[in-house]
Amino acid sequence: MSGSAPASGSAPASGPFRIGPFTVLGALGRGAMGMVYAAYDEKLDRKVALKLLHSLQETGTMGRARMLREAQALARVSHPNVVQVYEVGEYEEEIYIAMEFVRGETLRGWMTGKPRRWREVLAVYVQAGRGLAAAHAAGVVHRDFKPDNVMIGDDGRVRVMDFGLARSLEKSDVDVDTTLRSQDPGLSSTLTAVGTVLGTPAYMAPEQFGGQQEVGAPADQFAFCVALFEALYGHRPFTGDNLRKLAANIALGNVREPTRRGVPRWLRSVIGRGLSVEPGQRWPGMAALLTRIERGQALARVRAAAAVAAAVGVVVVAGWAWRQADVASRTATCVAAGADLDRAWNDEARAQLRRSFATTGAADAADAADRTIPWLDRHAEAWQRARAEACIDHDVRAMWSAETLDRALWCLDERRMEFESLVGELQQADRALMQKAIPTAAGLDPIAACRDAAALARLPAPPPESRAEAAAARAELARSSNLHAAGKFAEALAAAEAARTRADALAWPPLRAAAGLRVGLALDRLGKFQAAAKELEDAGFTAMEAGALGLAADSSAALTVLVGQRLARFDEGLRWSRLAKLAIDVLEPQPGLRTATNLLGVAIVRSLTGDLAGARALQEQALAIQEAALGRDHLQVAATLQNLTLTAMGLAAYQEALAFNERSLAIREAALGPEHSDVGRSLTTKGLVLRRMGDYPAALAIQERAAAVTERAFGPDHPDLAVVLTNVANMHLLMGAIAEVGPLHTRALAIREKALGPDHPDVAGSLSNLAIYYQQTGDAAMARELTMRALAIREKVFGPEHREVATSLVNLGGINIGLGAAELARAQLERALAILEALNGPDHPDLVAVLTNLGHLDIKARRLDVADARLRRAVAIIEKAQGPAHPSLVDPLVMLAKVALDAKRPADAAALAGRAVALIEAQKADPKAAAEARSILAEALWDAPAGAGRDRGRALALARTARDGLRGAEGSKVQLAAVERWLAQHGG
């Protein structure tokens, strides 16, 4: 099975040979830059296509660089309609790319195999277009799109391939390729280019002929439209029997008139815009072009249905010519009703949204508009289609009763209000709202429920005499929902309360419940948790009594998180999830998005109880539901992947956490762009994972990048920036750069106080962080003052028995230990222990910090047996929840080693401290913590009896390592002096 490879470009003479880790099975073909082989990946047991670059003698370094660029470009794109790259490597000074093996034929071969109808052609090209759109979203331009570079697999899936001429959107290099080939019968087989061009001339955009340095995604759109034109009409749009004539016709926009009939005029218009000479006059992006095609198809289906209905009328009652006219007239009326949304969402509305985004001054405003508009286009088209078809189902097909139609129109009116409200908000957006535009548009309630007869039968509709007043209240609720999604919680609360005032006047319970739900959700985000819980509870029971199961499910699911997480009443939160499930099981016989939402809420509560493995299983169930309902690249999927990242991190499964995060980050970058605030959130989470993995420099760099992205997105005064600044400060603290910490925490505190008010729980978090800084710098009095302020806020917001209150008490106890107020510290810690045990039971990870601090006090008081019992309990809790190798074991193990030393059990101390040092050496630890563990181990190894673990040579080495680690570390003078004294006393 092994052997030497033949010279590049030739097929193997006999038997398989190996290229890197792959066994080559045979040649598939020869490309412009090298051979493509079929190969076998033994490690993953799959067949791959292996592309091997020609030898450097044939192609030179430019060919090598281009090959590398192809691999790097493809590796950044993960999409069903783009060929997947698995691995890139080098073999005997050549480069290979292992990629997905696709059984099938090229798009050109498929087109010439037999006659194709225009709808069949369009369906295939839409898939290819999605692949191009995904590449563009990842920052990659193909630059040589043509039918020969698209494969149709035997599975029917289309893949864009051969990105050999691709380059990053961020690059500006220009390649020279003077020999250009085309398969157009109107061109000679080989054409010589004049100037610096790259690509296949018949499909090239005008800017490529000009040799411009900024040939971007619009050039791919142009090539796509050339290829689609050719496939639909049987000839290309531009003629020319040599390169000069061809280039002239392309540059002048001389599009040849189609000779084939039957292709709809709307599609010709779509393609024509994509063939515009000026890149700026083409569609804003591939996504926008595809959206317009999908919209045209949808309207065509409606018109086709109308034609069929009219024809049936003629056949069944041939003599009733008036019936044909009547059916056609009623169908046209239905289609017109669907098109009515064009008054709110049209080219002028899109232009106003673009102007609104531009006035924010954000550098990515144009990109944000380009990415937001397709989401709104798709939602508008879905609404128009549903509105027309609902009308046809009743008026033409006679499939729906008047009551079903009425409920459908009520549902569609609600969706329309939500849509129009969002468009209105976006047309006067500030920077913060612009950042929320794409997720908010993606999160609009789906239209499909308004076409589901079973769901409509459960929809409570208001009495006819109250419709106008109810509509006004629903408009306020739609505005509240959009303001909430945009992060404007105070404004969302005001709109929800206005809607509730209207609902109270109507005395219609479902509307009252809907308003209460929105009030509760806004209060929750404003940090008013007790009031929010009351509102959500009232809304849930009102909805249940009125038979509004959707509202009941949503209210109960919200209470699961609010009560179970914010208020830390875990059992109560889980009971609310059970109530939500009762309603959801009726609404979703097959698990849907409400089921996923409820599972995610339960997972949050489970993780807080210490059941991280159970939380992860629930999150994975939710992820599977979302992927099935929304697709693998939806933003809701990205959010769930973020939750999985945090859970896996809690389980110390860091590589899995990193994989979850990378996938989430890729989805968000593709959908939102690299400078979006949600991308900053994914970067923040990645930094947390790297921190846990011990790669502090990389974690700091990622957190600083996240801070830059967040500040560019929102400006310098947004609460989201405070979160990232806190993470940056914590990284500096871990790395011993204490001087950097204080200003960052101070700025975060100022941002939160200004944006959220002085009594918000997040302000308490910043006060606690700043207190830790002052404690590290030796100002324990200031640390105590700040921690007491944080404690007061938390007691006011949460009540006296909350886990956040316990956290402040633990911090305060630790500070008082440092101040020598041992009895006060013990009282505070014992109170914290009582709160946490009452909330969580005896084995929750939250107990570890308080047990460790109490153990420290017990050691000082010479209560060694009590200290030993507390600390062993802490170790057992960590091992049960997070495994025997979790880094949080270091502190209690070191303290247990101290107890053993004080109790004259050096062998036990050596075993405990040795385990702590092993954990430290498996990661990058804080220098002071590492030095303390090594110092304890050194003492134990020195004092151990001969033959029972004594190793004084290693003891001295450990002490020296501890000393060297402490030198230069801020705040370590006392610890350093103690290590140096020990060394001096023991000959070190």
Secondary structure, DSSP 4 states (H G I P E B T S, - for coil): ---PPPPTTS--SSS-EEETTEEEEEEEEE-SSEEEEEEEETTTTEEEEEEEEPPHHHHHHHHHHHHHHHHHHHHT---TTBPPEEEEEEETTEEEEEEE---EEEHHHHHHHS---HHHHHHHHHHHHHHHHHHHHTTEE-S---GGGEEEETTS-EEE---TT-EETT--------EEE---TTS-SEEE-SSS--S-GGG--HHHHTT-S---HHHHHHHHHHHHHHHHHSS-S---SSHHHHHHHHHHT-PPPP----S-HHHHHHHHHHT-SSGGGS-SSHHHHHHHHHHHHHHHHHHHHHHHHHHHHHHHTTT-HHHHHHHHHHHHHHHHHHHGGGGTSSHHHHHHHHHHHHTTT-TTHHHHHHHHHHHHHHHHHHHHHHHHHHHHHHHTS--S-HHHHHHHHHHHHHHHHHHHHHHHHHTT--HHHHHHHHHHHHTSPPSGGGG-HHHHHT-----GGGHHHHHHHHHHHHHHHHHHHTT-HHHHHHHHHHHHHHHHHHT-HHHHHHHHHHHHHHHHHTT-HHHHHHHHHHHHHHHHHHT-HHHHHHHHHHHHHIIIIIS--HHHHHHHHHHHHHHHHHH-SS--HHHHHHHHHHHHHHHHTT-HHHHHHHHHHHHHHHHHHH-TT-HHHHHHHHHHHHHHHHTT-HHHHHHHHHHHHHHHHHHH-TT-HHHHHHHHHHHHHHHHTT-HHHHHHHHHHHHHHHHHHH-TT-HHHHHHHHHHHHHHHHTT-HHHHHHHHHHHHHHHHHHH-TT-HHHHHHHHHHHHHHHHTT-HHHHHHHHHHHHHHHHHHH-TT-HHHHHHHHHHHHHHHHTT-HHHHHHHHHHHHHHHHHHH-TT-TTHHHHHHHHHHHHHHTT-HHHHHHHHHHHHHHHHHHH-TT-GGGHHHHHHHHHHHHHTT-HHHHHHHHHHHHHHHHTS---HHHHHHHHHHHHHHHHHSPTTTT--HHHHHHHHHHHHHHHTT-TT-HHHHHHHHHHHHHTT-
